Amino acid sequence: MRAGRLQAPIEHRFATSLSLRSAKENRYALLWAVMALAEGRRSKPALLQRPAP
């Protein structure tokens, strides 16, 4: 069963420090993961993933 597409505005904020930027990147990663799960996408194999810098 496929989930319907959810239209939700995402507030964009500029990061003013490294800790805020890290938190923002984690939040976006979580949003993308939830969206991918809802759409039934599978994750890439670990060998294809790039490590974070």
Secondary structure, 3 states (H helix, E strand, C coil): CCCCCCCCCCCCCCCCCHHHHHHHHHHHHHHHHHHHHHCCCCCCCHHHCCCCC
